[in-house]
Amino acid sequence: SGWYDIPSIPKPNSNFLTRMPSSTGGPIIICLDTSWSMTGMRETLAKAVVVSCVSAAHRQKRDCRVVAFSTEQGVMEAGKLTADVEGLQKLLAFLQYSFGGGTDVTGALKYAIETIGRGTEESSNMDASDLLLVTDGEIPDPPVSEALMEELDGLKRRTGMEMHGLLVGKKESV
């Protein structure tokens, strides 16, 4: 599941190679940090990444869920996102909101565990899903409890879920 570096065929007159998926992949769950530290350009860039990921998921015919978070209780899910005009309007309306406040990824990860663990109303097959955490990295250390990490590890073993992170706006990400 997920992405695997394989030789690809370059586009004519292009200096770039296209990364090809190693398999079709399951659903994508994007956890978007909308805490106070993300305010401004960080949040704008992160939300642009979300729009791009949702678009790519639909091109790949993959279900996609977006959840915005700040604190453990401050979690909001976008609902079913479709590739039509109505779905895009729903996504853009959802992305207008931010929580502010502190950062705690626990609520977003619990949402992802519950969603992947039970499936969704549209798809009970959540195998080979991808979980993407988009944040500025200004989170507590450790970011989640040992019990939650064990739950994530178990889910990865059972379903083949892969976790990915995108660090936005930090010197370490350059």
N, C-alpha and C positions, 0 to 999 in steps of 0.2 A: 504494500500500500504506500501511498505518498509518492514522493519524488525520489528519483535515483539518477545519478549522473551517468548518462550513456552518450556515446557519440551521436550527434545529431547532424542533420543536413542543413547547412547554412542557407539562408535566403539569398537570392541573387543580389549582388552588389551590397552585401551586408557584412559588417565586421563583427556581428554578434551571432552566437549560436543559440538555438532555442532549447530550453530544458524540457525534456519530454517526460510525462508521467510513466512510472514503471507499471502501473495498473490503473484501472478506472477510478478507484477510490470510492469511499463512502461519503457520507455527509460531512460538511464543514461547520464547525461551531466557532464563531469569532467572539472573543471576550474583549470588549473595548473599554479601556480605562477612561473615565470621564471625571476624574477627581480634580481638585483645584489645581494641582501641579501641572495638569495637562492643558490648562487654559491657554488660549492663544494659538500660535503656530503649531505647537505640538499636537493639539487637538484637531486642528484643521488638517494637518498631514495624516494623522491617524485615521480620521474619518474618510479622507480620500482613498487611503489604503483599503478601508472596509468596502467602499463602493466598488473598487477594482476587484477585490476578492469575491464579492457577491456576483459581479459580472462574469468573472472567470468560472465560478462554480456553475452558473447557469449554462455557459458554453460547454462545460464538461458534463452537463446533465446530472449535477450533484445537488442534493438538498443542501440548503445553507441556512443557518440560524445565527442571529446576531444578538448579543446581550451586552448592554452597557452596565458598568458597575462603578462604584466608588467605595462604599463600605459594605460590610457583610449583609446588611439589610437593604442597602441601596443598589438593587439589581432590577433591571427592566429589560424585557425581551421584546424583540421587534415583531414576533409572530411570523406567519408564513410569508415568505418573500417570493414573488414570482418575477419572471423576466419581462413582463409587459409594462405598459405605461403606468398602470395602477400600482403594480408592485414597486416600481422605481419611485413613484410619488410617496408611497408608504415608507420606503427606506429613507428617503430624504427628509420626510417629516420626523421620523424617529431620530435621525442624526442631528436634528436641531436642538435636542435636549441634552443637558449635562447635569450631573449631580453636584459637582463641587465637593468640598469637604475632603476628608482623608482618603487613604487608599487601603483597601483590604480585598484581596483577590478571592477570599474564601467563598463568598456568596456566588460569584461568577463560576468558580470551579465546581461548587456543589450543583449549580444549575446544569453544567456540562455533564457531570457524572450522572445526574438523574436522567437527563435527556438521552445520553448515549446508552445508559444502562437499561432503559425501558423502551427506547425507540420513540418515534413520534406518531401522531395519528396518520400521517401520510406514508410513513415508512417504518416498518418494524426492524429493518435490517440496518443496524448502525455499525456493522463491521467495517473495518478499515477507514474509520472516520478520522478527520484531522481536527485538532483543537489548536486554535491560534490565539495567543494572548498578545494584545497590542497595548503597550504601556510605556511610560517614561522610566520605569524601573525604580521610582521613588516609593518603594514598598518596604514593610518591616522585614527584618532578617531574624529568623526565617519567615518567609511570606505566609506559610500555612502550617497547620499542625502536622505532627508526625502521622496521626491517624488519617488525615486527608491525603497525605502523600502515599500512604499504603493503599488507600482506596483507589487513587489514580493509577498506581502501579498494577494493581489487580485488574483494573479495567483495561489497561494497555495489554496485559497478558491474555485476557479473555476475548477481546474484540479486535486487537491489532491496531487500536487507536494510536495515533502519533501526536505528540505535543510539539508545538512550534512557538517561538516567541519573537516578537519584533520590538526592539527597543527604539523609541522615538525621542529625538531631541537631546541625547546625551553624547558627550565627547567620546565615550567608550564605543558608541555605535558607528563612528566615522572610520 
